[in-house]
Amino acid sequence: MKILISIVANAVALFATAYVVPGITFAGSWVQLLVAGAIFGLLNLIVRPIALFLSLPALVLTLGLFYFVLNGLLLWAFSKFMPGYNVDG
């Protein structure tokens, strides 16, 4: 049940991001959005800890501001795997 809640929460977050942040768009159905939530959850589970560890010096030097850049890079990388979800710039 916890996994299902996580998938739905990721799908809602991706949907909100697509309509709040200019330059991020989503064109697809709710089923695609749920699949996108599952893929994004796996990306956060596997790639994010590795990326955080590798970017630790940059995070320390920028007092944590590099975390925003890291989030943007992960969203951009995610958009390459999920058709219909587009990150410009």
Secondary structure, DSSP 8 states (H G I E B T S, - for coil): -HHHHHHHHHHHHHHHHHHHSTTEEE-S-HHHHHHHHHHHHHHHHHHHHHHHHHTHHHHHHTTTTHHHHHHHHHHHHHHHHSTTEEE--
